Amino acid sequence: MHIPPFDNQNKPIVDVDDPTVPLNYFNIVKLKRGEAFEYQVPGYETCIVPATGSVDVNVEGVRFAQLGNRGEDVWDGEPEGAYVPSGARAQMVCVSETAEVFVAGAKYDKVLDPFDVREHDLVQYGSDDTKTHRKIKHILGQKQHDKVGRLLVSELFTVGQGGWSGFPSHKHDTNRLPDETRHDETYNFRFKPNWGSGLQMLQREDNEPGDAYHIVDGSTICIDKGYHPCCVLPGYEMYYFTILGGLTQRSLVQYFQPTHAYQIETIPGIKDMIAKFK
């Protein structure tokens, strides 16, 4: 499902028990200096990630100062995040001129401890020759595995201008270990320059026609099932904020589309990428 960009007025874009991706939660919060925003999501663990600007975060009395260091856009600096346990009350206060903050969540009923993430785990794979070349910055990734319930949060960048991402096509909509896990997924896209755009494919069955969505700066995509590669127009860079919520476990097991799975062996670094979602 494609949700075009709109002024959500700091209200969830993907709320609890969403009919398409019930395992996910997603909000975008926009603040000016000194403004505060408070939230509490029972039954969902969340992660606060400033897209731009800086916020002071308070999670049930645990404080994380000056979270976020990016200026103009998501390309302007490195990501930071704060983990908010399931159902905990969290407050953010803007300490820069403005801030745009992503709040990512996954359904999880146990209560863990809050923590902040100031360094990311970087993976880069693919090549210009293969036309699929991307960089992944994990915020809640493999390093935080023992501190998080079911939530995976990362930022994905296409390397260069134009090309494909999420290929070879894969899905993760059915719990059938060891071959695949059920993980709902939500994206929010950005483009540089911001008038760029791209395409999100969603193919339900191998070798059968699927759906395609025209994505623009600020588009949100909710993926419940199917193979889902995406691409960006030549001459533009693409970024997408990625939320994964597992049904029964945190580690992601992707099932690659049988028609294209052999290309796992042709794209440099892809096996390392797969391992980092474990």
Secondary structure, DSSP 8 states (H G I E B T S, - for coil): -EE-----TTS-SB-TT-SS-TTEEEEEEEEETT-EEEEE-TTEEEEEEEEEEEEEEEETTEEEEEEEEE-SSTTSS---EEEE-TT-EEEEEE-SSEEEEEEEEEE--S----EEE-S-EEEEEEETTTTEEEEEEEEESGGGGGG-SSEEEEEEEESSSSEEES-S-EE-EEEETTTEEEEEEEEEEEEESTT-EEEEEEBSSTTS--EEEEEETT-EEEE-SSB--EEE-TT-EEEEEEEEEESS-SS---EE-TTTGGGGGTSTTHHHHHHTT-
